[in-house]
Amino acid sequence: MANFELVMPKLGESIIEATIVRWHKKEGEQVIEDESIADLATDKVDSEIPSPVEGIVTKLFYKEGDVVPVGKVIAIINTGGEEASAPAEPQAKSEPAATEAKAEVQPAASTVQVVEAAVDSDRFYSPLVRSIAKEENIALSELENVSGSGKDNRLTKQDILDYIQKRGSKSTPVAAPASTAATAPVAEKPRVQAPAVTSSTGDVIIEMDRMRRLIADHMVMSKQVSPHVTSFIEVDVTNIVRWREKIKDSFAKREGQKITYTPLFVEAAAKALREFPNVNASIDGYKIIQRKAINIGMAAALPDGNLIVPVIKNADQKNLLGIVKDVNDLADRSRKNKLNPDDIAGGTFTITNFGSFDSLTGVPVINQPQVAILGVGAIKKRPWVLETADGDVIAIRSICMLSLSYDHRLVDGGLAGQFIKRIQQILEGFDVNLVV
């Protein structure tokens, strides 16, 4: 076949679409095998798409900035050989014969209107949104009037679920006397409006980049979804500090990389999560999903000031050396913008290190759909009361403050207190004779 169809690849288990940020090739240009043909962006990570074949780019079906579902043909590459018939435009309308065949097995009218009309609409609807609309028998005319919170007013899953909830409450109002039931208005929850902001002479106005917009929307969503509560605890990490000082040079010489404090906190959190499964969980309506895997994300700052959260998969099944190597690898590739979509997918709990910037502590925002996030403060030497057999003494110890923000729908103060206390016990009981 002379024409090779290049499709939008699946960039992660939960990703159903991607934005074409930039085309590296124009129609008529030569592309060699494994050469980058386009830059793609998802709500998770940016990546390149290499050409699987060598040939001439004969057709680009989408423009830069277009959002394309996974599996759609985005380009045609002529690889030589016999000439193939001209490719059809993606999402082209059906031919008359196809329409007649479809009429023979036509389903309910309302379903057809949603599925077919959504294709003809100028507004993009993801396969997930269309599926939900189909199940709820929401017609396109109704869907078109639903306000979206995504880019370019696109509907997200949460938008349509919120709309369905409102729609249900309107269709089943509380029983009222017959004389007033028909005219009584249904109260709607008021929307929170951001205050008007004006700029003055000399102010610098900077447009948020795509990643900062995603972070902003995600943080606002998290605060709206989860009632946040935060607990704090102080940890004496003197044994850990002394152990690291003792082995860091020999470790770097043997393994060719540094050992930081982050892997030790990851290991302690993984052990505690095994004992408290409701902290390693998500909430779906009124259902609690206790995650089997313990996948710990670590918030990392990028050179441009944005944040990304690469994930250490199955952290509870790895020894300290394995965690050290994962942490260093993910941190290095984060700084170089070389993460793959799967590197940041599937997290069940997150750790953010305020201590990297010398902050004593902080109140982190939960990384949805998780139910808790651990903040690690700076390690500081402080006077500390120690209980000994001969009585209490004051000593200079290395102290770190931990903060745990949690979703009060599932995690209450008692559970949070036990969980963070368990992390404290693991860290303070660290074996100074450990060999890695």
Secondary structure as UniProt FT lines:
FT   STRAND          3..7
FT   TURN            13..14
FT   STRAND          17..23
FT   TURN            27..28
FT   STRAND          30..31
FT   TURN            33..34
FT   STRAND          36..41
FT   STRAND          46..50
FT   STRAND          55..60
FT   TURN            64..65
FT   STRAND          67..69
FT   TURN            70..71
FT   STRAND          73..78
FT   TURN            90..91
FT   HELIX           96..104
FT   HELIX           109..120
FT   HELIX           127..135
FT   TURN            136..137
FT   HELIX           140..143
FT   TURN            144..145
FT   HELIX           151..153
FT   HELIX           157..171
FT   HELIX           178..181
FT   TURN            182..183
FT   TURN            201..202
FT   HELIX           210..225
FT   STRAND          228..236
FT   HELIX           238..255
FT   HELIX           262..275
FT   TURN            277..279
FT   STRAND          281..284
FT   TURN            285..286
FT   STRAND          287..290
FT   STRAND          296..298
FT   STRAND          300..301
FT   TURN            303..304
FT   STRAND          307..308
FT   STRAND          311..312
FT   TURN            313..314
FT   HELIX           315..317
FT   HELIX           320..335
FT   TURN            336..337
FT   HELIX           341..344
FT   STRAND          349..353
FT   HELIX           354..357
FT   TURN            368..369
FT   STRAND          372..376
FT   STRAND          380..388
FT   TURN            389..390
FT   STRAND          391..407
FT   TURN            408..410
FT   HELIX           413..428
FT   TURN            432..433
//
